[in-house]
Structures are given as structure tokens and as C-alpha cells.
Amino acid sequence: MSTIKLYKVSSFKYTPFDDFEEGDLDYLKKNNIYVIDKIKDADIIISQNFKFLKKYFWRFIFGKKFLIWTVEPRFDTHFVKSKKYLFGMIKCHFMNIYTRDIFVTNLSVHCKKINQNLEIFPDNFILDSKKTVSLMSYYQGIDASPLIYKGNNIDLVALRSRVALYGNSKGVLDIYGKGWPKGISIEDSRDGDWGLSKIRVLSQYNFNLCFENTAAFNYMTEKIWDSIQNYCLPIYYAKNTNAYEVFPENSFIDYSQFSSPEELFNFIDNMSSEEFVIRINKCIRVYNTISKKGIALVKEERKKILDQIVLKLFLMSNNEC
């Protein structure tokens, strides 16, 4: 088996190429894939951002191959596995949220966080507060650009920002996060220990607005799991995803089934304690079922991600893709 040498031209923090999970780089090395320090010796140049990679196209028009690999939905928005540039002389390959090479299943990236056995809510639980919380940065907020895929805008940043701002203006939603217009956010919840901050904040609420950054097949991050783990009923967005392969109907609140923020918050305001218990317990049972599978599931899902990398790199190396 031939050796494949990779050179990184952008940060790969929190990825297998930076050994985010212990053993990632060892697994790649076992498959004769190495991350090296000298670009001239590389077979494949990799980046998380196309803008950082494309400047190397002319420099290495012959003899190098190019790959974008990223878990961030806005770092790369190509919907194809490869595309040619420079009059067809350069072929760039893509592994991202939309090519389904990274989030191989809904659990691929974040199942390690599903690691507790949660208590089921008792039938006599009284829903004493219906105020919602949202822990998210504003980014471009309501001005976030659309991301059109098959005729649908799958960007959720602008939508979730509008929902959060509406709820905040009506006094029924609290916002934590950076970048919001002055006076909107209670605090920058990412200051200090982010994990502890989330627990502290979520423990004060029963509902959590936790849309993903984008709506895509298998793209399910820690947002919904953090919500359930801290006993908040998630307000999620399931259209253009396969979230219902994991969750049953009428578990989380699916905003894609509402026509406006007003309709959503009216729904929450009218929710009985009984319905809340039924919904949150459905979510908790999903969480506990996954959690019981333990480290075996974590290793299995991580291997799926790494095997996709190995397969792609060897297909590229052999000019088979």
C-alpha cells in the first residue's frame, strides 16, 4: 500500500487531522496516511476553507492534489464531491456537511457527548415556567446570506436569529451569546468554561431554541443533545434533515411545522404540563437508548469518519475519483 502525505494550509483544530480524538492520527498512519510539515513533499494539500486552498492551484498545478475537509457548514458550501478549476487543469475534492462524507450518520461526530443516564420526568411534573432560552452567537444574524440547495434555503442562521429576536422582544425568550445587537444578549455564554456555562444557563429553563447552523442530511450537532441532557425541551428545525430517523414525532418542537415565531410562542404558551412531560420524556428515552451503547458506539462512529477519509484519499491518490 502506497504512502499518502498530507499538508495542511489552514487550521484543522478539532478534526482528525489534528488528533482531536486520541488515536485519530494513529489510525491514519496505520493506513499509510501522514500529515507532514513540508508542502513540497506532500501528495495532497488540504484545507478547511476553499479560499485558503485555491491560492495554491497555480503554484502546484502539476503534481499535487487538493482536498477541502471541514465539519463547519459555512467553511465550505460546495454540494459536489469534486470540481475542476483553471480551465480544467486542477481538480479540487470536497468532503463537507453536504457531501455526507463527515456526518456519516446523525451520531457520527457528537455521540461521545451522549454519555449519561437521564431521569424520566414524573407524570405529576408541573411546568412552572415557559420562558425559552437560546445559546448562540449572532454571526450575521438576520442578514446571513441564503444557502440554496435543490430550490430550498437551508441556512438556519437568519431564521433562528429572527425567531430569537421576536421572542426576546416579547419577553418570552432570553438570549446568551456573542455578537448580538447591544442590549439583547444577557451575557457572552462562551466566556470561560463553555461546557459549565451551558449547564448553568440551561438549568434555568424548560425550553431551548437550538437550531443547527444549516439544515442538512445527517447534520446533527451537540445542540439538541445538550438541551436534552439539561432537561430542556429542544425547539429544533427538522425540514431538509433526517432528524426523525433518530427522534419520534411529537418529541422535540419542530419549528419547520410553524408559520411564524408568533405561532411557535403561542404553542409553547398553551402547552400543558402533561404534553411537556410526554415530549421531553420521548427525547430523554432516545438519549438514554444511545447512551447505553457506550464507548463501543463512540468508537464505531469515529471509525466511520476515519474510514471515509482513508477511502477518499486513496481514491484521489489513484485518480479513481
Secondary structure, DSSP 8 states (H G I E B T S, - for coil): ---EEEEESS--TTSGGGTSSTTHHHHHHHTTEEE-S-GGG-SEEEES-HHHHGGGTTTTTTT-EEEEE-S-TTT----SSEEEETTTTEEEEEESTTTTSS--STTTTTGGG---------TT-------EEEE---TTGGG----EETTEE-B-HHHHHHHHHHHHHTTSEEEE-SS--TTTBS--TTSS-HHHHHHHHHTT-SEEE---SB--TT---HHHHHHHHTT-EEEE--TTS-GGGTS-TTSSEEGGG-SSHHHHHHHHHT--HHHHHHHHHHHHHHHHHHHTTHHHHHHHHHHHHHHHHHHHHHHHHTT--
